[in-house]
Amino acid sequence: MAIQVNTNVETADGFIVQPFVYLYIQIYDPNFSNCVLQYYKSEEDFLAGKAPVNVPSLTNCFNAEITSEEFWGTELALTFHNKAIALIEEVTGEGTCVVKQ
């Protein structure tokens, strides 16, 4: 799963992209669950193993503050993605992100 941002954002290098976001999820326990976000120019760049781009206006790491119920639930990965979307959409606007499966 990943997130497609369907609006333009500017990278640190001045490129305008609609980034593809891959999440690295680190789950230690319900109270400490980090999520690192890496942004790519496109899904193709991610699949080709190209380097991520720096998008300074968007979140790149956060503690997802997973509850015990979420931790032991059946949709933990989707929960992380939805929390990441909420943070990204604080900058890009509501409804600009979709989960890609």
C-alpha positions, -999 to 999 in steps of 0.1 A, spaced: 0 0 0 11 36 -6 -5 70 -9 -10 90 -41 -11 128 -36 -34 142 -63 -23 178 -62 9 196 -70 36 202 -44 71 216 -47 102 196 -39 132 212 -22 149 212 -56 120 232 -71 103 204 -90 65 204 -91 52 168 -85 21 149 -75 41 126 -52 37 89 -46 42 83 -8 56 51 6 53 45 44 79 27 65 60 16 96 79 8 128 56 -8 154 71 -12 189 40 -12 210 7 7 210 23 38 225 53 40 202 46 34 166 67 55 142 59 61 106 85 74 81 71 89 48 92 89 17 80 109 -13 87 99 -50 81 118 -82 58 90 -93 49 54 -86 72 44 -115 102 61 -98 94 42 -66 92 9 -85 124 16 -104 142 21 -71 150 58 -77 158 80 -48 129 98 -30 125 135 -33 125 160 -5 92 178 0 98 201 29 62 212 32 49 177 40 54 155 71 82 130 68 80 113 102 54 110 130 44 89 160 10 74 149 -1 70 185 -17 37 178 -43 26 204 -43 -9 218 -75 -16 198 -59 -4 165 -27 -23 174 -45 -56 178 -71 -49 150 -72 -63 115 -65 -30 96 -34 -17 112 -16 -8 79 -47 11 67 -48 29 101 -13 41 96 -21 52 60 -52 71 71 -32 89 98 -5 99 73 -32 111 49 -47 133 76 -13 149 81 -5 153 44 -40 168 37 -34 195 64 -11 210 37 -25 197 4 -62 200 12 -90 176 20 -96 148 -5 -63 151 -22 -48 118 -12 -59 82 -20 -45 49 -7 -31 28 -36 -32 -10 -30 
